[in-house]
């Protein structure tokens, strides 16, 4: 399955962040994906393969 996302897309991950939300904004796209939590502002960087496994759906493209 090909996932359609790009810079500034809002995505929903399978597991929620400890702050309580599971909505994230993509801030960097490449070999690694950098995402920012929409509730608390924390940023994390994941390898693309791990990001695709943990992605539930794309809310805004």
PDB file of N, CA, C, O and CB in Angstrom:
ATOM      1  N   UNK A   1       0.837  -1.179   0.000  1.00  0.00           N
ATOM      2  CA  UNK A   1       0.000   0.000   0.000  1.00  0.00           C
ATOM      3  C   UNK A   1       0.888   1.251   0.000  1.00  0.00           C
ATOM      4  O   UNK A   1       1.785   1.383   0.833  1.00  0.00           O
ATOM      5  CB  UNK A   1      -0.955  -0.007   1.220  1.00  0.00           C
ATOM      6  N   UNK A   2       0.636   2.146  -0.921  1.00  0.00           N
ATOM      7  CA  UNK A   2       1.402   3.385  -1.014  1.00  0.00           C
ATOM      8  C   UNK A   2       0.710   4.450  -0.165  1.00  0.00           C
ATOM      9  O   UNK A   2      -0.482   4.711  -0.326  1.00  0.00           O
ATOM     10  CB  UNK A   2       1.540   3.855  -2.502  1.00  0.00           C
ATOM     11  N   UNK A   3       1.463   5.049   0.728  1.00  0.00           N
ATOM     12  CA  UNK A   3       0.927   6.102   1.597  1.00  0.00           C
ATOM     13  C   UNK A   3       1.178   7.448   0.934  1.00  0.00           C
ATOM     14  O   UNK A   3       2.286   7.724   0.476  1.00  0.00           O
ATOM     15  CB  UNK A   3       1.575   6.052   3.023  1.00  0.00           C
ATOM     16  N   UNK A   4       0.150   8.282   0.883  1.00  0.00           N
ATOM     17  CA  UNK A   4       0.270   9.601   0.275  1.00  0.00           C
ATOM     18  C   UNK A   4       0.364  10.656   1.375  1.00  0.00           C
ATOM     19  O   UNK A   4      -0.631  10.971   2.027  1.00  0.00           O
ATOM     20  CB  UNK A   4      -0.933   9.890  -0.667  1.00  0.00           C
ATOM     21  N   UNK A   5       1.552  11.192   1.574  1.00  0.00           N
ATOM     22  CA  UNK A   5       1.752  12.273   2.522  1.00  0.00           C
ATOM     23  C   UNK A   5       2.893  13.139   2.018  1.00  0.00           C
ATOM     24  O   UNK A   5       3.701  12.710   1.194  1.00  0.00           O
ATOM     25  CB  UNK A   5       2.046  11.729   3.951  1.00  0.00           C
ATOM     26  N   UNK A   6       2.949  14.356   2.520  1.00  0.00           N
ATOM     27  CA  UNK A   6       3.999  15.288   2.123  1.00  0.00           C
ATOM     28  C   UNK A   6       4.243  16.247   3.281  1.00  0.00           C
ATOM     29  O   UNK A   6       3.667  16.087   4.357  1.00  0.00           O
ATOM     30  CB  UNK A   6       3.611  16.065   0.817  1.00  0.00           C
ATOM     31  N   UNK A   7       5.089  17.234   3.064  1.00  0.00           N
ATOM     32  CA  UNK A   7       5.409  18.220   4.081  1.00  0.00           C
ATOM     33  C   UNK A   7       4.140  18.940   4.525  1.00  0.00           C
ATOM     34  O   UNK A   7       3.307  19.300   3.693  1.00  0.00           O
ATOM     35  CB  UNK A   7       6.448  19.226   3.555  1.00  0.00           C
ATOM     36  N   UNK A   8       3.991  19.149   5.813  1.00  0.00           N
ATOM     37  CA  UNK A   8       2.853  19.822   6.460  1.00  0.00           C
ATOM     38  C   UNK A   8       1.548  19.024   6.416  1.00  0.00           C
ATOM     39  O   UNK A   8       0.492  19.578   6.722  1.00  0.00           O
ATOM     40  CB  UNK A   8       2.629  21.157   5.810  1.00  0.00           C
ATOM     41  N   UNK A   9       1.589  17.754   6.050  1.00  0.00           N
ATOM     42  CA  UNK A   9       0.401  16.905   6.153  1.00  0.00           C
ATOM     43  C   UNK A   9       0.148  16.596   7.622  1.00  0.00           C
ATOM     44  O   UNK A   9       1.090  16.448   8.400  1.00  0.00           O
ATOM     45  CB  UNK A   9       0.570  15.588   5.330  1.00  0.00           C
ATOM     46  N   UNK A  10      -1.115  16.499   7.997  1.00  0.00           N
ATOM     47  CA  UNK A  10      -1.477  16.101   9.348  1.00  0.00           C
ATOM     48  C   UNK A  10      -1.850  14.626   9.298  1.00  0.00           C
ATOM     49  O   UNK A  10      -2.708  14.214   8.517  1.00  0.00           O
ATOM     50  CB  UNK A  10      -2.652  16.977   9.918  1.00  0.00           C
ATOM     51  N   UNK A  11      -1.187  13.834  10.149  1.00  0.00           N
ATOM     52  CA  UNK A  11      -1.381  12.388  10.132  1.00  0.00           C
ATOM     53  C   UNK A  11      -1.820  11.899  11.505  1.00  0.00           C
ATOM     54  O   UNK A  11      -1.571  12.546  12.522  1.00  0.00           O
ATOM     55  CB  UNK A  11      -0.092  11.672   9.696  1.00  0.00           C
ATOM     56  N   UNK A  12      -2.477  10.744  11.513  1.00  0.00           N
ATOM     57  CA  UNK A  12      -2.880  10.102  12.756  1.00  0.00           C
ATOM     58  C   UNK A  12      -2.049   8.836  12.904  1.00  0.00           C
ATOM     59  O   UNK A  12      -2.000   8.006  11.997  1.00  0.00           O
ATOM     60  CB  UNK A  12      -4.420   9.785  12.774  1.00  0.00           C
ATOM     61  N   UNK A  13      -1.400   8.695  14.047  1.00  0.00           N
ATOM     62  CA  UNK A  13      -0.576   7.523  14.318  1.00  0.00           C
ATOM     63  C   UNK A  13      -1.409   6.488  15.076  1.00  0.00           C
ATOM     64  O   UNK A  13      -2.451   6.823  15.640  1.00  0.00           O
ATOM     65  CB  UNK A  13       0.697   7.912  15.127  1.00  0.00           C
ATOM     66  N   UNK A  14      -0.954   5.233  15.092  1.00  0.00           N
ATOM     67  CA  UNK A  14      -1.700   4.161  15.741  1.00  0.00           C
ATOM     68  C   UNK A  14      -1.766   4.337  17.255  1.00  0.00           C
ATOM     69  O   UNK A  14      -2.826   4.153  17.851  1.00  0.00           O
ATOM     70  CB  UNK A  14      -1.077   2.823  15.409  1.00  0.00           C
ATOM     71  N   UNK A  15      -0.648   4.691  17.881  1.00  0.00           N
ATOM     72  CA  UNK A  15      -0.615   4.859  19.334  1.00  0.00           C
ATOM     73  C   UNK A  15      -0.596   6.346  19.679  1.00  0.00           C
ATOM     74  O   UNK A  15       0.070   7.124  18.996  1.00  0.00           O
ATOM     75  CB  UNK A  15       0.619   4.141  19.945  1.00  0.00           C
ATOM     76  N   UNK A  16      -1.309   6.753  20.721  1.00  0.00           N
ATOM     77  CA  UNK A  16      -1.285   8.168  21.109  1.00  0.00           C
ATOM     78  C   UNK A  16       0.020   8.558  21.790  1.00  0.00           C
ATOM     79  O   UNK A  16       0.696   7.720  22.387  1.00  0.00           O
ATOM     80  CB  UNK A  16      -2.451   8.476  22.031  1.00  0.00           C
ATOM     81  N   UNK A  17       0.362   9.823  21.695  1.00  0.00           N
ATOM     82  CA  UNK A  17       1.508  10.402  22.389  1.00  0.00           C
ATOM     83  C   UNK A  17       1.160  10.463  23.880  1.00  0.00           C
ATOM     84  O   UNK A  17      -0.024  10.533  24.210  1.00  0.00           O
ATOM     85  CB  UNK A  17       1.869  11.834  21.818  1.00  0.00           C
ATOM     86  N   UNK A  18       2.121  10.439  24.782  1.00  0.00           N
ATOM     87  CA  UNK A  18       1.808  10.515  26.215  1.00  0.00           C
ATOM     88  C   UNK A  18       0.988  11.751  26.608  1.00  0.00           C
ATOM     89  O   UNK A  18       0.338  11.736  27.653  1.00  0.00           O
ATOM     90  CB  UNK A  18       3.089  10.503  27.006  1.00  0.00           C
ATOM     91  N   UNK A  19       1.002  12.803  25.812  1.00  0.00           N
ATOM     92  CA  UNK A  19       0.214  13.996  26.127  1.00  0.00           C
ATOM     93  C   UNK A  19      -1.272  13.781  25.833  1.00  0.00           C
ATOM     94  O   UNK A  19      -2.104  14.581  26.260  1.00  0.00           O
ATOM     95  CB  UNK A  19       0.734  15.197  25.334  1.00  0.00           C
ATOM     96  N   UNK A  20      -1.616  12.710  25.106  1.00  0.00           N
ATOM     97  CA  UNK A  20      -3.010  12.357  24.908  1.00  0.00           C
ATOM     98  C   UNK A  20      -3.531  12.432  23.484  1.00  0.00           C
ATOM     99  O   UNK A  20      -4.643  11.971  23.225  1.00  0.00           O
ATOM    100  CB  UNK A  20      -3.821  13.212  25.734  1.00  0.00           C
ATOM    101  N   UNK A  21      -2.783  12.989  22.560  1.00  0.00           N
ATOM    102  CA  UNK A  21      -3.254  13.089  21.184  1.00  0.00           C
ATOM    103  C   UNK A  21      -2.463  12.141  20.283  1.00  0.00           C
ATOM    104  O   UNK A  21      -1.353  11.733  20.623  1.00  0.00           O
ATOM    105  CB  UNK A  21      -3.137  14.540  20.674  1.00  0.00           C
ATOM    106  N   UNK A  22      -3.043  11.797  19.135  1.00  0.00           N
ATOM    107  CA  UNK A  22      -2.318  10.984  18.164  1.00  0.00           C
ATOM    108  C   UNK A  22      -2.272  11.678  16.805  1.00  0.00           C
ATOM    109  O   UNK A  22      -2.090  11.020  15.781  1.00  0.00           O
ATOM    110  CB  UNK A  22      -2.968   9.597  18.032  1.00  0.00           C
ATOM    111  N   UNK A  23      -2.435  13.008  16.787  1.00  0.00           N
ATOM    112  CA  UNK A  23      -2.333  13.794  15.561  1.00  0.00           C
ATOM    113  C   UNK A  23      -0.977  14.490  15.515  1.00  0.00           C
ATOM    114  O   UNK A  23      -0.547  15.120  16.482  1.00  0.00           O
ATOM    115  CB  UNK A  23      -3.484  14.831  15.469  1.00  0.00           C
ATOM    116  N   UNK A  24      -0.318  14.361  14.370  1.00  0.00           N
ATOM    117  CA  UNK A  24       1.023  14.897  14.187  1.00  0.00           C
ATOM    118  C   UNK A  24       1.096  15.648  12.860  1.00  0.00           C
ATOM    119  O   UNK A  24       0.329  15.362  11.940  1.00  0.00           O
ATOM    120  CB  UNK A  24       2.079  13.766  14.238  1.00  0.00           C
ATOM    121  N   UNK A  25       2.013  16.604  12.758  1.00  0.00           N
ATOM    122  CA  UNK A  25       2.272  17.327  11.524  1.00  0.00           C
ATOM    123  C   UNK A  25       3.654  16.928  11.021  1.00  0.00           C
ATOM    124  O   UNK A  25       4.615  16.913  11.789  1.00  0.00           O
ATOM    125  CB  UNK A  25       2.170  18.871  11.738  1.00  0.00           C
ATOM    126  N   UNK A  26       3.755  16.606   9.738  1.00  0.00           N
ATOM    127  CA  UNK A  26       5.045  16.227   9.147  1.00  0.00           C
ATOM    128  C   UNK A  26       5.842  17.501   8.878  1.00  0.00           C
ATOM    129  O   UNK A  26       5.373  18.399   8.179  1.00  0.00           O
ATOM    130  CB  UNK A  26       4.849  15.394   7.822  1.00  0.00           C
ATOM    131  N   UNK A  27       7.054  17.573   9.441  1.00  0.00           N
ATOM    132  CA  UNK A  27       7.886  18.759   9.272  1.00  0.00           C
ATOM    133  C   UNK A  27       9.122  18.504   8.408  1.00  0.00           C
ATOM    134  O   UNK A  27       9.778  19.455   7.984  1.00  0.00           O
ATOM    135  CB  UNK A  27       8.312  19.274  10.621  1.00  0.00           C
ATOM    136  N   UNK A  28       9.451  17.243   8.142  1.00  0.00           N
ATOM    137  CA  UNK A  28      10.582  16.914   7.271  1.00  0.00           C
ATOM    138  C   UNK A  28      10.300  15.581   6.603  1.00  0.00           C
ATOM    139  O   UNK A  28       9.838  14.638   7.246  1.00  0.00           O
ATOM    140  CB  UNK A  28      11.927  16.865   8.072  1.00  0.00           C
ATOM    141  N   UNK A  29      10.580  15.509   5.305  1.00  0.00           N
ATOM    142  CA  UNK A  29      10.383  14.279   4.546  1.00  0.00           C
ATOM    143  C   UNK A  29      11.688  13.953   3.835  1.00  0.00           C
ATOM    144  O   UNK A  29      12.288  14.810   3.186  1.00  0.00           O
ATOM    145  CB  UNK A  29       9.200  14.416   3.526  1.00  0.00           C
ATOM    146  N   UNK A  30      12.114  12.719   3.964  1.00  0.00           N
ATOM    147  CA  UNK A  30      13.341  12.249   3.322  1.00  0.00           C
ATOM    148  C   UNK A  30      13.489  10.783   3.663  1.00  0.00           C
ATOM    149  O   UNK A  30      12.502  10.050   3.727  1.00  0.00           O
ATOM    150  CB  UNK A  30      14.599  13.075   3.781  1.00  0.00           C
ATOM    151  N   UNK A  31      14.731  10.348   3.885  1.00  0.00           N
ATOM    152  CA  UNK A  31      14.945   8.975   4.336  1.00  0.00           C
ATOM    153  C   UNK A  31      14.347   8.803   5.725  1.00  0.00           C
ATOM    154  O   UNK A  31      13.868   7.724   6.073  1.00  0.00           O
ATOM    155  CB  UNK A  31      16.455   8.618   4.342  1.00  0.00           C
ATOM    156  N   UNK A  32      14.376   9.872   6.516  1.00  0.00           N
ATOM    157  CA  UNK A  32      13.736   9.919   7.821  1.00  0.00           C
ATOM    158  C   UNK A  32      12.564  10.890   7.745  1.00  0.00           C
ATOM    159  O   UNK A  32      12.585  11.839   6.962  1.00  0.00           O
ATOM    160  CB  UNK A  32      14.747  10.340   8.934  1.00  0.00           C
ATOM    161  N   UNK A  33      11.550  10.651   8.558  1.00  0.00           N
ATOM    162  CA  UNK A  33      10.381  11.519   8.630  1.00  0.00           C
ATOM    163  C   UNK A  33      10.407  12.192   9.999  1.00  0.00           C
ATOM    164  O   UNK A  33      10.513  11.514  11.021  1.00  0.00           O
ATOM    165  CB  UNK A  33       9.037  10.715   8.402  1.00  0.00           C
ATOM    166  N   UNK A  34      10.313  13.510  10.024  1.00  0.00           N
ATOM    167  CA  UNK A  34      10.263  14.253  11.283  1.00  0.00           C
ATOM    168  C   UNK A  34       8.839  14.733  11.480  1.00  0.00           C
ATOM    169  O   UNK A  34       8.262  15.376  10.603  1.00  0.00           O
ATOM    170  CB  UNK A  34      11.272  15.455  11.289  1.00  0.00           C
ATOM    171  N   UNK A  35       8.270  14.414  12.648  1.00  0.00           N
ATOM    172  CA  UNK A  35       6.898  14.802  12.931  1.00  0.00           C
ATOM    173  C   UNK A  35       6.833  15.596  14.234  1.00  0.00           C
ATOM    174  O   UNK A  35       7.648  15.411  15.138  1.00  0.00           O
ATOM    175  CB  UNK A  35       5.990  13.562  13.007  1.00  0.00           C
ATOM    176  N   UNK A  36       5.840  16.485  14.305  1.00  0.00           N
ATOM    177  CA  UNK A  36       5.646  17.352  15.465  1.00  0.00           C
ATOM    178  C   UNK A  36       4.258  17.108  16.037  1.00  0.00           C
ATOM    179  O   UNK A  36       3.271  17.107  15.302  1.00  0.00           O
ATOM    180  CB  UNK A  36       5.833  18.850  15.085  1.00  0.00           C
ATOM    181  N   UNK A  37       4.181  16.901  17.348  1.00  0.00           N
ATOM    182  CA  UNK A  37       2.901  16.668  18.017  1.00  0.00           C
ATOM    183  C   UNK A  37       2.074  17.948  17.954  1.00  0.00           C
ATOM    184  O   UNK A  37       2.581  19.030  18.248  1.00  0.00           O
ATOM    185  CB  UNK A  37       3.111  16.212  19.498  1.00  0.00           C
ATOM    186  N   UNK A  38       0.810  17.829  17.572  1.00  0.00           N
ATOM    187  CA  UNK A  38      -0.055  18.999  17.453  1.00  0.00           C
ATOM    188  C   UNK A  38      -0.508  19.538  18.802  1.00  0.00           C
ATOM    189  O   UNK A  38      -0.945  20.687  18.875  1.00  0.00           O
ATOM    190  CB  UNK A  38      -1.259  18.661  16.620  1.00  0.00           C
ATOM    191  N   UNK A  39      -0.420  18.751  19.874  1.00  0.00           N
ATOM    192  CA  UNK A  39      -0.872  19.206  21.184  1.00  0.00           C
ATOM    193  C   UNK A  39       0.249  19.864  21.991  1.00  0.00           C
ATOM    194  O   UNK A  39       0.086  20.977  22.489  1.00  0.00           O
ATOM    195  CB  UNK A  39      -1.448  18.042  21.963  1.00  0.00           C
ATOM    196  N   UNK A  40       1.384  19.176  22.119  1.00  0.00           N
ATOM    197  CA  UNK A  40       2.438  19.685  23.004  1.00  0.00           C
ATOM    198  C   UNK A  40       3.646  20.261  22.268  1.00  0.00           C
ATOM    199  O   UNK A  40       4.460  20.950  22.881  1.00  0.00           O
ATOM    200  CB  UNK A  40       2.899  18.587  23.909  1.00  0.00           C
ATOM    201  N   UNK A  41       3.780  19.995  20.970  1.00  0.00           N
ATOM    202  CA  UNK A  41       4.883  20.571  20.202  1.00  0.00           C
ATOM    203  C   UNK A  41       6.156  19.739  20.180  1.00  0.00           C
ATOM    204  O   UNK A  41       7.147  20.162  19.584  1.00  0.00           O
ATOM    205  CB  UNK A  41       5.201  21.902  20.741  1.00  0.00           C
ATOM    206  N   UNK A  42       6.161  18.579  20.803  1.00  0.00           N
ATOM    207  CA  UNK A  42       7.338  17.712  20.813  1.00  0.00           C
ATOM    208  C   UNK A  42       7.606  17.194  19.403  1.00  0.00           C
ATOM    209  O   UNK A  42       6.669  16.855  18.680  1.00  0.00           O
ATOM    210  CB  UNK A  42       7.145  16.530  21.801  1.00  0.00           C
ATOM    211  N   UNK A  43       8.879  17.130  19.006  1.00  0.00           N
ATOM    212  CA  UNK A  43       9.220  16.603  17.687  1.00  0.00           C
ATOM    213  C   UNK A  43      10.005  15.308  17.838  1.00  0.00           C
ATOM    214  O   UNK A  43      10.817  15.155  18.751  1.00  0.00           O
ATOM    215  CB  UNK A  43      10.032  17.638  16.874  1.00  0.00           C
ATOM    216  N   UNK A  44       9.744  14.377  16.920  1.00  0.00           N
ATOM    217  CA  UNK A  44      10.509  13.132  16.870  1.00  0.00           C
ATOM    218  C   UNK A  44      10.849  12.830  15.411  1.00  0.00           C
ATOM    219  O   UNK A  44      10.174  13.292  14.491  1.00  0.00           O
ATOM    220  CB  UNK A  44       9.709  11.948  17.518  1.00  0.00           C
ATOM    221  N   UNK A  45      11.899  12.054  15.222  1.00  0.00           N
ATOM    222  CA  UNK A  45      12.313  11.660  13.890  1.00  0.00           C
ATOM    223  C   UNK A  45      12.310  10.140  13.815  1.00  0.00           C
ATOM    224  O   UNK A  45      12.880   9.462  14.670  1.00  0.00           O
ATOM    225  CB  UNK A  45      13.713  12.237  13.543  1.00  0.00           C
ATOM    226  N   UNK A  46      11.662   9.614  12.782  1.00  0.00           N
ATOM    227  CA  UNK A  46      11.546   8.169  12.584  1.00  0.00           C
ATOM    228  C   UNK A  46      12.067   7.798  11.204  1.00  0.00           C
ATOM    229  O   UNK A  46      11.904   8.567  10.256  1.00  0.00           O
ATOM    230  CB  UNK A  46      10.078   7.702  12.755  1.00  0.00           C
ATOM    231  N   UNK A  47      12.694   6.629  11.075  1.00  0.00           N
ATOM    232  CA  UNK A  47      12.997   6.139   9.727  1.00  0.00           C
ATOM    233  C   UNK A  47      11.693   5.946   8.958  1.00  0.00           C
ATOM    234  O   UNK A  47      10.662   5.632   9.554  1.00  0.00           O
ATOM    235  CB  UNK A  47      13.807   4.805   9.783  1.00  0.00           C
ATOM    236  N   UNK A  48      11.732   6.130   7.652  1.00  0.00           N
ATOM    237  CA  UNK A  48      10.525   6.049   6.824  1.00  0.00           C
ATOM    238  C   UNK A  48       9.810   4.706   6.982  1.00  0.00           C
ATOM    239  O   UNK A  48       8.580   4.669   7.007  1.00  0.00           O
ATOM    240  CB  UNK A  48      10.881   6.272   5.357  1.00  0.00           C
ATOM    241  N   UNK A  49      10.546   3.620   7.087  1.00  0.00           N
ATOM    242  CA  UNK A  49       9.936   2.292   7.225  1.00  0.00           C
ATOM    243  C   UNK A  49       9.136   2.208   8.524  1.00  0.00           C
ATOM    244  O   UNK A  49       8.007   1.719   8.520  1.00  0.00           O
ATOM    245  CB  UNK A  49      11.020   1.184   7.190  1.00  0.00           C
ATOM    246  N   UNK A  50       9.705   2.679   9.633  1.00  0.00           N
ATOM    247  CA  UNK A  50       8.996   2.655  10.920  1.00  0.00           C
ATOM    248  C   UNK A  50       7.790   3.589  10.895  1.00  0.00           C
ATOM    249  O   UNK A  50       6.732   3.260  11.431  1.00  0.00           O
ATOM    250  CB  UNK A  50       9.946   3.051  12.068  1.00  0.00           C
ATOM    251  N   UNK A  51       7.954   4.755  10.272  1.00  0.00           N
ATOM    252  CA  UNK A  51       6.848   5.700  10.178  1.00  0.00           C
ATOM    253  C   UNK A  51       5.668   5.075   9.429  1.00  0.00           C
ATOM    254  O   UNK A  51       4.523   5.212   9.859  1.00  0.00           O
ATOM    255  CB  UNK A  51       7.305   6.994   9.476  1.00  0.00           C
ATOM    256  N   UNK A  52       5.936   4.396   8.321  1.00  0.00           N
ATOM    257  CA  UNK A  52       4.864   3.769   7.535  1.00  0.00           C
ATOM    258  C   UNK A  52       4.157   2.669   8.316  1.00  0.00           C
ATOM    259  O   UNK A  52       2.957   2.463   8.137  1.00  0.00           O
ATOM    260  CB  UNK A  52       5.426   3.196   6.237  1.00  0.00           C
ATOM    261  N   UNK A  53       4.887   1.951   9.189  1.00  0.00           N
ATOM    262  CA  UNK A  53       4.273   0.910  10.013  1.00  0.00           C
ATOM    263  C   UNK A  53       3.364   1.522  11.081  1.00  0.00           C
ATOM    264  O   UNK A  53       2.310   0.967  11.393  1.00  0.00           O
ATOM    265  CB  UNK A  53       5.358   0.043  10.673  1.00  0.00           C
ATOM    266  N   UNK A  54       3.773   2.667  11.642  1.00  0.00           N
ATOM    267  CA  UNK A  54       3.035   3.280  12.756  1.00  0.00           C
ATOM    268  C   UNK A  54       1.932   4.222  12.311  1.00  0.00           C
ATOM    269  O   UNK A  54       1.121   4.654  13.130  1.00  0.00           O
ATOM    270  CB  UNK A  54       3.982   4.026  13.639  1.00  0.00           C
ATOM    271  N   UNK A  55       1.889   4.547  11.021  1.00  0.00           N
ATOM    272  CA  UNK A  55       0.888   5.461  10.485  1.00  0.00           C
ATOM    273  C   UNK A  55      -0.479   4.781  10.387  1.00  0.00           C
ATOM    274  O   UNK A  55      -0.594   3.683   9.842  1.00  0.00           O
ATOM    275  CB  UNK A  55       1.323   5.978   9.109  1.00  0.00           C
ATOM    276  N   UNK A  56      -1.503   5.433  10.914  1.00  0.00           N
ATOM    277  CA  UNK A  56      -2.868   4.907  10.830  1.00  0.00           C
ATOM    278  C   UNK A  56      -3.576   5.476   9.617  1.00  0.00           C
ATOM    279  O   UNK A  56      -4.096   4.722   8.794  1.00  0.00           O
ATOM    280  CB  UNK A  56      -3.659   5.231  12.107  1.00  0.00           C
ATOM    281  N   UNK A  57      -3.606   6.828   9.491  1.00  0.00           N
ATOM    282  CA  UNK A  57      -4.205   7.454   8.304  1.00  0.00           C
ATOM    283  C   UNK A  57      -3.731   8.880   8.173  1.00  0.00           C
ATOM    284  O   UNK A  57      -3.247   9.485   9.130  1.00  0.00           O
ATOM    285  CB  UNK A  57      -5.741   7.412   8.370  1.00  0.00           C
ATOM    286  N   UNK A  58      -3.879   9.415   6.958  1.00  0.00           N
ATOM    287  CA  UNK A  58      -3.537  10.799   6.666  1.00  0.00           C
ATOM    288  C   UNK A  58      -4.818  11.617   6.767  1.00  0.00           C
ATOM    289  O   UNK A  58      -5.787  11.346   6.057  1.00  0.00           O
ATOM    290  CB  UNK A  58      -2.871  10.945   5.249  1.00  0.00           C
ATOM    291  N   UNK A  59      -4.828  12.617   7.645  1.00  0.00           N
ATOM    292  CA  UNK A  59      -6.025  13.432   7.849  1.00  0.00           C
ATOM    293  C   UNK A  59      -6.130  14.532   6.816  1.00  0.00           C
ATOM    294  O   UNK A  59      -7.189  14.718   6.217  1.00  0.00           O
ATOM    295  CB  UNK A  59      -6.027  14.035   9.241  1.00  0.00           C
ATOM    296  N   UNK A  60      -5.043  15.267   6.595  1.00  0.00           N
ATOM    297  CA  UNK A  60      -5.029  16.301   5.548  1.00  0.00           C
ATOM    298  C   UNK A  60      -3.796  16.087   4.699  1.00  0.00           C
ATOM    299  O   UNK A  60      -2.702  15.872   5.222  1.00  0.00           O
ATOM    300  CB  UNK A  60      -5.046  17.751   6.157  1.00  0.00           C
ATOM    301  N   UNK A  61      -3.968  16.144   3.410  1.00  0.00           N
ATOM    302  CA  UNK A  61      -2.888  15.943   2.452  1.00  0.00           C
ATOM    303  C   UNK A  61      -2.357  17.260   2.076  1.00  0.00           C
ATOM    304  O   UNK A  61      -1.430  17.345   1.270  1.00  0.00           O
ATOM    305  CB  UNK A  61      -3.341  15.177   1.221  1.00  0.00           C
TER     306      UNK A  61
END
